[in-house]
Amino acid sequence: MKKKLEELRSLSHDELMKKLDEYKKTLLSLPDTEKAKAKVIKKNIARLYTIMREKKAKNEHDGVGSGKAKVKKSKKGKPAQTKKA
């Protein structure tokens, strides 16, 4: 399993999306009686989403993100209030 995760993490975003599409098509084509296979495929889909989210977070942390401005948050975790004149 660890080796498979390393292989998945080494894939590009486009390759991950292709794999995701393959898993989704496989899941949709399974008959209702194949619940065990469906469970495995759903877990694989979740793994792919997790890896894509990890890569996105790493890119944003490295400054390669979407270019959106960060919202300054107060100590309570809510967006800071701006004062009106």
N, C-alpha and C positions, 0 to 999 in steps of 0.2 A: 504494500500500500504506500509506504514512504517513497519508494522509487517512482510509483505512478504519479504521486503529487509533485515530485521534483520535475518530472517530464511535463506535466500540465503547467507548472509555473514557468517553465522555459518557453512556452508557446507565446506567440504574439497575440494581440487582441483579436485580430481577424481570424486567426486559427482557433482561438477559444470560442468565438462566435459561431464558426462552422461546426465545431464539436457540439455546441449547445443546440444548434438547429438539428443536427443528426439525432441527438438524444430526444429532443421534443417530438420529432417525426416518428421515432421508434416507439415512444410512449403512446402516441396517438394511434398507432397501428396495432398495438397489442390488444388481444381480446380480453374481456373482463375476467376470464378465468386465470390469467397470468399475473396474479397479484404480487407474487414474490419477485418476479422480474420487474414489475412496475415500481416496486419499492426501491430496488437497487438503482434503477434509472433515475428516479426522483432524487436519490441521494447524490448521484453523479452530477445531476443538474445543479443541486445546491452547492456542491464542491466547486463547480465552474463559476457560479455567481460569487462565491467567497473569494476565489482566486482573482477574479476581475475586480472586485471591491478592494482587495489588498493592493493590487497593482495601481489602482486609481488613487488610493490613499498615499501610497509611496510616491507617486508622481506629484501629487499636490504638495506633499511634504518637501520634496526636492525642489519645489518652485517651478514645476513643469505643468502645473494644473490648468484649469480652465481659464485662468486670468480674471476670475471674479474677485471683487474686493471682499475682504473679510469684514464681518460685522463685529464691532467691539461689543463684548458682553459684560454685563455687570457681575458683581460677585455672586448673585443669586442664579446666574445662568440665563437671565433674560436679556434681550437686546437693550443696550443702554438708551436712556431717554435723552433726546436732544432738547435743549431749552429754546423756547421761542421768545423773540424780543418783543 
